[in-house]
Amino acid sequence: MASPLPQIFSPKRRAAIRSRMLALQAGADPARFLHEDVAEDVLERLGFLRHQPARTLILGDAGNTLAQSLAPTGTQITADPDFPLEQPWPLGGFDLIVAAFAFDTANDLPGALVHARNALAPGGLLLATMLGAGSLPALRAIMLAADADRPAPRLHPQVDVRAGAQLLQRAGLADPVADSRSLAVRFSTLPRLAADLRAQGLSSALVQAGPPLTRQAHARALAAFAGQADADGKVTERFELLTLSGWRR
């Protein structure tokens, strides 16, 4: 009998993060810069590959950013259904699946990619973007400073390019490609950085998450943020956007 998979991420936390993202995206001027970058990247890849999908499934879309970008192509869009990615998907026959940070909190990432492959029609393409290894170095350093001599798990484990390519091969996707690009964003305050992550569904969903920051730890975090600021008082944070692509033959 197979051993149960380790539960790194909490489904309950994941659902709460998704609900909060949807609520924040319905508000005034929510952060969408990561999803906007993914939308632009997807259109560029489709044009380069000359892939014209008739049916598209979009996962993890914030503020319908991807759906609105793909709508002019004439593809029939199924946008952001809510089902457990680690289980066999109830949908299939798609010519394109676009996932924007939807796989980041999958407890069984290899299994989720297999289910994505099975949901593709023959000749279908998967484009899945995640926060890759090396993302959020400024926030990581700030949280280490805040926790002082008792560091706590606060940021998600991240996949690098090599591991991404291996995952695609393991899932049985043809012509697997894993590539990464950097996006640098400047923040004037630590609360704004945290708020922008929340608005885009990127808060911590760890089962064993660190405890809330104490008043003293929060003061250390603010001091660490200020210590990283440039002459304009802003901190540059880096996002490594790892995109996994592959075909169903």
VMD Tcl script that draws the C-alpha trace (Angstrom):
set ca {
  {0.00 0.00 0.00}
  {1.37 3.39 -1.04}
  {2.34 5.78 1.72}
  {0.21 8.93 1.98}
  {1.75 12.01 0.44}
  {3.22 14.52 2.87}
  {0.92 17.47 3.39}
  {3.11 20.52 2.92}
  {0.20 22.82 2.09}
  {-3.13 23.11 3.85}
  {-6.20 22.77 1.59}
  {-8.15 24.86 4.10}
  {-5.57 27.66 4.00}
  {-5.40 27.40 0.21}
  {-9.17 27.84 -0.07}
  {-9.10 30.82 2.30}
  {-6.29 32.44 0.28}
  {-8.26 31.95 -2.93}
  {-11.42 33.46 -1.41}
  {-9.49 36.46 -0.11}
  {-7.81 36.95 -3.49}
  {-11.18 37.00 -5.26}
  {-12.54 39.52 -2.75}
  {-9.49 41.77 -3.06}
  {-9.53 41.58 -6.84}
  {-13.12 42.88 -6.78}
  {-11.95 46.00 -4.93}
  {-10.36 49.20 -6.14}
  {-7.04 48.98 -8.03}
  {-5.82 45.58 -6.80}
  {-2.29 44.38 -7.58}
  {-2.17 42.19 -10.69}
  {1.33 42.76 -12.01}
  {2.36 39.10 -11.85}
  {-0.78 37.93 -13.63}
  {-0.43 40.66 -16.21}
  {3.11 39.49 -16.91}
  {1.88 35.89 -17.29}
  {-0.90 37.00 -19.66}
  {1.57 38.86 -21.88}
  {3.94 35.89 -21.83}
  {1.18 33.44 -22.80}
  {0.15 35.52 -25.80}
  {3.77 35.75 -26.95}
  {4.26 31.99 -26.65}
  {1.05 31.20 -28.53}
  {2.08 33.54 -31.32}
  {5.56 32.05 -31.54}
  {4.22 28.48 -31.51}
  {1.34 29.37 -33.85}
  {-0.98 27.51 -31.55}
  {-4.63 28.49 -31.93}
  {-6.62 26.72 -29.21}
  {-10.33 26.15 -29.66}
  {-10.88 25.37 -25.96}
  {-8.86 26.85 -23.10}
  {-8.83 26.14 -19.37}
  {-7.46 28.88 -17.11}
  {-6.42 28.21 -13.52}
  {-5.43 30.73 -10.87}
  {-6.56 33.81 -12.78}
  {-6.58 36.99 -10.69}
  {-9.13 39.56 -11.75}
  {-9.85 37.69 -15.01}
  {-6.56 39.05 -16.33}
  {-5.74 35.97 -18.39}
  {-9.32 35.43 -19.57}
  {-9.57 38.99 -20.84}
  {-6.23 38.72 -22.62}
  {-7.14 35.46 -24.36}
  {-10.73 36.41 -25.23}
  {-9.79 38.22 -28.49}
  {-8.25 34.99 -29.84}
  {-11.74 33.51 -30.08}
  {-10.95 30.52 -27.90}
  {-13.74 29.09 -25.73}
  {-12.64 29.78 -22.16}
  {-13.36 27.85 -19.00}
  {-12.10 30.19 -16.31}
  {-10.76 29.23 -12.91}
  {-12.94 26.31 -11.80}
  {-12.43 25.28 -8.20}
  {-11.47 21.63 -7.82}
  {-8.58 19.76 -6.12}
  {-5.70 19.75 -8.59}
  {-4.14 16.65 -7.03}
  {-7.16 14.50 -7.95}
  {-8.32 13.46 -11.44}
  {-9.84 16.53 -13.03}
  {-13.57 16.52 -13.90}
  {-12.84 18.48 -17.11}
  {-10.99 17.53 -20.27}
  {-10.47 17.93 -23.98}
  {-8.69 21.30 -23.79}
  {-6.35 22.57 -26.49}
  {-4.67 24.87 -23.98}
  {-4.34 24.90 -20.20}
  {-2.90 28.03 -18.62}
  {-2.08 27.92 -14.92}
  {-0.98 31.09 -13.14}
  {0.48 30.16 -9.74}
  {-2.17 27.44 -9.38}
  {0.36 24.62 -8.96}
  {2.48 26.43 -6.36}
  {0.57 24.90 -3.46}
  {-0.11 21.42 -4.86}
  {0.90 18.76 -2.36}
  {1.32 16.32 -5.25}
  {2.84 18.46 -7.99}
  {3.83 15.50 -10.20}
  {0.29 14.15 -9.89}
  {-1.24 17.54 -10.67}
  {0.83 17.77 -13.85}
  {-0.30 14.27 -14.86}
  {-3.92 15.30 -14.35}
  {-3.29 18.43 -16.43}
  {-1.85 16.29 -19.22}
  {-4.89 14.02 -19.10}
  {-7.18 17.06 -19.36}
  {-5.53 18.12 -22.62}
  {-6.82 17.04 -26.00}
  {-4.26 15.45 -28.35}
  {-2.07 18.29 -29.57}
  {-2.97 20.37 -26.53}
  {-0.48 22.61 -24.73}
  {0.13 23.20 -21.02}
  {1.59 26.51 -19.88}
  {2.04 26.59 -16.11}
  {3.77 29.48 -14.35}
  {4.97 29.29 -10.75}
  {7.11 31.36 -8.42}
  {10.44 29.69 -9.04}
  {13.54 29.21 -6.93}
  {15.17 32.48 -5.95}
  {11.92 34.41 -5.67}
  {11.35 36.94 -2.88}
  {14.93 37.20 -1.59}
  {14.24 40.52 0.13}
  {11.19 39.19 1.98}
  {13.06 36.03 2.92}
  {15.87 38.08 4.49}
  {13.37 40.33 6.26}
  {11.54 37.38 7.79}
  {14.81 35.81 8.94}
  {15.69 39.07 10.64}
  {12.25 39.30 12.22}
  {12.45 35.77 13.64}
  {15.98 36.42 14.94}
  {17.42 33.25 16.50}
  {14.20 31.23 16.02}
  {13.56 31.17 12.24}
  {10.12 29.87 11.29}
  {8.77 28.49 7.99}
  {7.07 31.42 6.26}
  {7.76 31.14 2.52}
  {6.81 28.27 0.24}
  {9.38 25.82 -1.12}
  {10.13 26.70 -4.74}
  {10.96 24.69 -7.87}
  {13.99 25.46 -10.03}
  {14.36 25.08 -13.80}
  {16.05 21.70 -13.67}
  {13.45 20.18 -11.36}
  {10.68 21.72 -13.47}
  {11.94 20.01 -16.62}
  {12.15 16.69 -14.79}
  {8.57 17.09 -13.55}
  {7.32 17.66 -17.09}
  {9.08 14.54 -18.32}
  {7.71 12.53 -15.42}
  {4.19 13.70 -16.30}
  {4.59 12.35 -19.83}
  {4.38 15.70 -21.61}
  {6.09 15.92 -24.99}
  {8.72 18.54 -25.88}
  {9.01 19.65 -22.24}
  {10.51 23.07 -21.63}
  {11.18 24.82 -18.31}
  {12.40 28.39 -18.39}
  {12.60 31.26 -15.94}
  {12.48 35.03 -16.20}
  {12.96 37.69 -13.54}
  {10.59 40.48 -12.62}
  {11.85 43.23 -10.31}
  {9.28 45.30 -8.42}
  {10.00 48.19 -6.05}
  {8.03 48.61 -2.83}
  {7.85 51.64 -0.58}
  {6.70 49.75 2.53}
  {6.66 46.23 3.90}
  {2.84 46.29 4.36}
  {2.46 47.13 0.66}
  {4.62 44.17 -0.32}
  {2.53 41.88 1.87}
  {-0.73 43.36 0.55}
  {0.30 42.86 -3.09}
  {1.14 39.22 -2.40}
  {-2.24 38.69 -0.71}
  {-4.11 40.33 -3.60}
  {-2.49 37.91 -6.02}
  {-3.15 34.80 -3.94}
  {0.45 34.29 -2.84}
  {0.14 34.19 0.96}
  {1.48 31.25 2.91}
  {-0.58 28.06 2.74}
  {1.91 25.98 4.70}
  {0.50 23.40 7.10}
  {3.24 24.17 9.59}
  {3.34 27.92 9.11}
  {5.28 30.17 11.41}
  {3.48 31.89 14.29}
  {2.22 35.48 13.91}
  {4.93 38.06 14.39}
  {5.15 39.54 17.85}
  {5.38 43.29 18.27}
  {9.13 43.02 18.68}
  {9.47 40.76 15.63}
  {7.36 43.14 13.56}
  {9.65 46.00 14.59}
  {12.67 43.95 13.50}
  {10.97 43.25 10.15}
  {10.34 46.95 9.55}
  {13.92 47.74 10.47}
  {15.20 45.04 8.10}
  {13.05 46.47 5.30}
  {14.46 49.93 5.93}
  {17.96 48.48 5.93}
  {17.45 47.17 2.39}
  {15.95 50.40 1.04}
  {17.71 52.41 -1.64}
  {18.18 56.19 -1.71}
  {14.49 56.62 -2.60}
  {13.41 54.62 0.43}
  {12.21 51.68 -1.66}
  {13.14 48.01 -1.62}
  {13.48 46.05 -4.86}
  {11.93 42.59 -4.65}
  {12.61 39.91 -7.28}
  {10.14 37.39 -8.63}
  {11.49 34.44 -10.62}
  {8.67 33.32 -12.90}
  {9.17 29.66 -13.77}
  {7.10 28.52 -16.75}
  {6.60 24.83 -17.49}
  {5.37 23.95 -20.96}
  {4.64 20.68 -22.71}
  {2.31 19.03 -25.18}
  {0.01 16.05 -25.19}
  {0.77 13.92 -28.23}
}
mol new
graphics top color blue
foreach p $ca { graphics top sphere $p radius 0.5 }
foreach p [lrange $ca 0 end-1] q [lrange $ca 1 end] { graphics top cylinder $p $q radius 0.2 }
display resetview
